[in-house]
């Protein structure tokens, strides 16, 4: 399966382009590949934020409190203690 690609001109300040070239070279990637990965990481972060915001809006806080306050189970381990 081949990935379809699209191109577009990108205008960058000279200083930003130079910094990106240095970093992508240090990373062992082309400038294009570095920018594609950076864009994908930003999209993933924003989509993750959206996912958790959506999940938060459906949260049942009363059920959450009931679960936290239920009797039984095992006590917290020493490394789980909050000082």
Secondary structure, 3 states (H helix, E strand, C coil): CCCCCCCCCCCCCHHHHHHHHHHHHHHCCCHHHHHHHHHHHHHHHHHHHHHHHHHHHCCCHHHHHHHHHCCCCCCCCHHHCCC
